[in-house]
Amino acid sequence: MYEPIRDKSVHSTMAGTPHDFPHRSREEELDIQLAGHLAALLAVTDELRTAAPSAGLDTAAERLAGEIARLRGGRTPARASAPTRGREPNVTTLHRRAHALAGRALVVAASRADTAVAILAAEQMDAHAEALHPRSLASR
């Protein structure tokens, strides 16, 4: 009914030996993913700093930049030096986005067992939740 396969699979011969392409460990993949989430959080934090400057956001941005540099082997993250032109940013939307990004970073940091980043991400989640709902955390 079916013809037998006569040729080798293209999947096994396509790359030659398995050592022909780079492999990354799970740890390296998690580092890359975590650095990406933190970089996105830093970008939103910088945007928030422009829209609503505060010392807390300045401190958070510096801590985020330090963790990103650590995860990237000392390479400092790209930062927005000047505010973007156009519409005024919606601070509430930025806080929601930052809260979500901090949550993603927390999940990856926990998976990677990176306590320092997990604490930083949790603090950022709390700070952005407080900015969104000032009375909800005060009652705790």
C-alpha angles and dihedrals in degrees: 000000000000126000115242117249108259102178133062117260114271088222094064096043100035096085096028110221118009089249094065094089132045120263125201126205122239088253092055092048091050090048090054092047093046093048089051093052091047091048090052090048090049091052091052090044090053090049090050090049088057094046098041112009118209138158090238092058091047091053092045092051092052092048091048092049090051093052092046091052090050092051092046095051097259099317109136117230123250112258132197105247099187132032116260117250124236130052121018108256117250104240093203092054091048092051090050091050092047091049091052093047092049088052092053091048090050092054093051093043090053091048089050092044092234102154096183094055092041090056092046092049092048091050090051091049089052093047094051092043088052090050090051097043110018096181099045097072095036091068093060 
